[in-house]
Amino acid sequence: MVSIDDRLNAIIRELIGNGITLEQAVEAFEGKYIVAAMTASRGNVTQASKKLGVHRNTLHNKLRSQTMLNGFAESVRPPRRRTISHRSVSAPASRTRPKAPRNTPR
């Protein structure tokens, strides 16, 4: 059985050999890791953030900022059901009498 350390070393050698920068590698790995956590939690950001060990606001920010994750949360999360209130709202009744003048001291 190959250890995770050996697998990572092979991947790192391949990335360096292909001219991938550290920034590109980190962004790609982070994106794939977040996608896996979001998929496992069926788009629930709170559950995914717990799996990743980060605050949910951090995960929201990463989902918004990372190019490869742009729109990912919306594609995984089931659409929310919106309830529409059927209450009617009426305009306030107009006053029929004019306002009485105020007696204010000067």
BAFIDREN-385204 format. One line per 2 residues: number of its first residue (from 1); their letters; for each residue z, y, x of N, C-alpha, C. Coordinates in pm, whole numbers, m for minus. Example, Ala and Ser with C-alpha at 12.3 -4.5 7.8 and 13.67 -1.06 7.14 Angstrom:
<batis>
1 = as = 780 m569 1319 780 m450 1230 780 m330 1320 | 708 m225 1285 714 m106 1367 787 3 1290
</batis>
This chain:
<batis>
1 = mv = 0 m118 84 0 0 0 0 124 89 | m86 221 55 m99 343 132 4 443 81
3 = si = 76 508 173 178 605 133 112 735 87 | 186 812 12 134 941 m34 107 1033 86
5 = dd = 189 1020 190 170 1102 310 35 1070 375 | 0 941 384 m128 902 441 m244 952 355
7 = rl = m229 943 223 m334 990 133 m354 1141 146 | m242 1215 154 m252 1360 169 m317 1398 301
9 = na = m280 1328 408 m341 1358 539 m492 1336 536 | m537 1230 470 m681 1204 459 m751 1315 380
11 = ii = m687 1358 271 m745 1466 189 m750 1595 268 | m643 1625 342 m638 1748 422 m747 1747 528
13 = re = m765 1636 596 m871 1627 698 m1008 1650 635 | m1029 1594 517 m1157 1611 448 m1179 1757 408
15 = li = m1074 1822 356 m1086 1962 316 m1117 2052 435 | m1044 2033 543 m1067 2113 664 m1207 2087 717
17 = gn = m1250 1963 716 m1384 1928 762 m1493 1992 679 | m1464 2017 552 m1563 2080 464 m1548 2232 458
19 = gi = m1461 2288 541 m1447 2432 549 m1369 2495 434 | m1287 2418 368 m1206 2471 258 m1085 2541 318
21 = tl = m1061 2666 274 m947 2742 326 m818 2694 259 | m705 2731 320 m575 2695 262 m560 2755 123
23 = eq = m603 2880 107 m593 2946 m24 m673 2870 m130 | m794 2829 m95 m877 2753 m189 m814 2618 m222
25 = av = m760 2552 m121 m699 2421 m142 m575 2431 m230 | m492 2532 m204 m369 2549 m282 m405 2581 m428
27 = ea = m501 2671 m448 m539 2707 m585 m596 2586 m660 | m680 2507 m592 m738 2389 m656 m630 2287 m690
29 = fe = m538 2262 m595 m432 2164 m620 m341 2211 m733 | m301 2338 m726 m213 2392 m829 m279 2384 m966
31 = gk = m407 2418 m972 m479 2412 m1099 m485 2271 m1155 | m517 2175 m1071 m524 2034 m1116 m386 1985 m1161
33 = yi = m283 2026 m1088 m146 1984 m1120 m104 2042 m1255 | m137 2169 m1278 m104 2233 m1404 m183 2169 m1519
35 = va = m310 2141 m1497 m392 2076 m1600 m331 1941 m1638 | m287 1864 m1540 m228 1733 m1567 m99 1748 m1650
37 = am = m15 1845 m1614 110 1867 m1688 82 1917 m1830 | m15 2007 m1844 m49 2058 m1977 m110 1949 m2064
39 = ta = m191 1863 m2004 m250 1752 m2080 m142 1654 m2123 | m49 1622 m2033 59 1529 m2065 150 1583 m2175
41 = sr = 163 1715 m2182 249 1776 m2284 169 1824 m2405 | 41 1786 m2412 m49 1821 m2523 m52 1971 m2550
43 = gn = m55 2050 m2441 m70 2193 m2453 59 2270 m2475 | 172 2201 m2479 300 2268 m2499 345 2327 m2366
45 = vt = 342 2459 m2356 372 2527 m2230 517 2504 m2188 | 609 2505 m2283 750 2485 m2249 772 2347 m2189
47 = qa = 716 2244 m2251 731 2108 m2197 663 2095 m2062 | 545 2151 m2048 472 2143 m1920 550 2215 m1810
49 = sk = 608 2330 m1843 683 2405 m1741 804 2326 m1694 | 867 2252 m1785 980 2167 m1746 935 2056 m1653
51 = kl = 820 1995 m1684 765 1889 m1597 733 1944 m1458 | 684 2068 m1454 645 2130 m1327 762 2191 m1252
53 = gv = 874 2212 m1322 990 2272 m1258 978 2422 m1238 | 904 2488 m1327 890 2633 m1321 928 2692 m1457
55 = hr = 960 2820 m1458 991 2887 m1584 863 2898 m1666 | 876 2892 m1797 757 2896 m1883 679 3026 m1867
57 = nt = 748 3137 m1838 675 3263 m1816 587 3253 m1692 | 637 3185 m1589 558 3163 m1467 433 3084 m1500
59 = lh = 449 2980 m1580 334 2898 m1618 236 2979 m1702 | 286 3058 m1797 198 3145 m1876 118 3238 m1784
61 = nk = 186 3298 m1687 116 3388 m1594 10 3315 m1514 | 39 3194 m1469 m60 3117 m1394 m178 3079 m1483
63 = lr = m151 3044 m1607 m259 3009 m1699 m350 3129 m1725 | m292 3249 m1726 m371 3370 m1748 m445 3414 m1622
65 = sq = m383 3394 m1505 m439 3454 m1384 m535 3364 m1307 | m512 3234 m1309 m597 3147 m1228 m733 3131 m1292
67 = tm = m836 3153 m1213 m973 3148 m1262 m1006 3012 m1323 | m970 2906 m1254 m1008 2773 m1305 m929 2732 m1427
69 = ln = m817 2800 m1457 m736 2766 m1573 m764 2857 m1691 | m854 2952 m1672 m880 3052 m1775 m917 2984 m1907
71 = gf = m834 3005 m2008 m860 2947 m2139 m818 2803 m2155 | m755 2745 m2052 m720 2603 m2061 m617 2576 m2170
73 = ae = m514 2660 m2179 m407 2637 m2277 m463 2635 m2418 | m557 2723 m2447 m615 2728 m2582 m698 2604 m2610
75 = sv = m760 2545 m2506 m844 2428 m2530 m762 2302 m2550 | m639 2299 m2501 m556 2179 m2513 m465 2187 m2635
77 = rp = m409 2304 m2658 m313 2319 m2766 m384 2310 m2901 | m328 2230 m2993 m388 2225 m3126 m377 2362 m3194
79 = pr = m474 2398 m3277 m469 2529 m3341 m347 2541 m3432 | m287 2659 m3432 m171 2682 m3516 m215 2702 m3660
81 = rr = m136 2648 m3750 m164 2669 m3891 m100 2800 m3931 | m179 2886 m3985 m127 3016 m4027 m100 3013 m4176
83 = ti = 19 3054 m4212 51 3061 m4354 27 3204 m4401 | m37 3213 m4513 m70 3344 m4570 20 3367 m4690
85 = sh = 86 3478 m4688 173 3513 m4799 86 3567 m4913 | 117 3523 m5032 39 3567 m5147 113 3673 m5228
87 = rs = 214 3735 m5167 285 3842 m5237 195 3965 m5242 | 195 4029 m5356 116 4152 m5364 205 4270 m5327
89 = vs = 147 4361 m5261 218 4481 m5219 158 4598 m5293 | 243 4672 m5363 191 4786 m5438 230 4915 m5368
91 = ap = 153 5017 m5394 180 5148 m5336 302 5207 m5404 | 379 5288 m5331 497 5350 m5394 455 5442 m5509
93 = as = 538 5444 m5610 508 5528 m5726 516 5675 m5687 | 426 5754 m5745 428 5897 m5713 533 5966 m5798
95 = rt = 585 6075 m5747 686 6150 m5821 617 6237 m5926 | 677 6237 m6044 618 6319 m6150 677 6459 m6151
97 = rp = 802 6474 m6103 865 6605 m6100 854 6664 m5960 | 832 6793 m5949 833 6854 m5816 974 6854 m5760
99 = ka = 985 6854 m5628 1115 6855 m5564 1185 6988 m5591 | 1315 6978 m5608 1395 7101 m5629 1413 7170 m5493
101 = pr = 1412 7302 m5487 1429 7372 m5359 1570 7348 m5305 | 1580 7338 m5175 1709 7317 m5110 1782 7449 m5094
103 = nt = 1909 7440 m5103 1992 7556 m5074 2050 7539 m4936 | 1982 7592 m4839 2028 7577 m4701 2078 7710 m4650
105 = pr = 2194 7713 m4587 2247 7839 m4533 2167 7882 m4411 | 2152 8011 m4395 2078 8065 m4280 2168 8117 m4176
</batis>
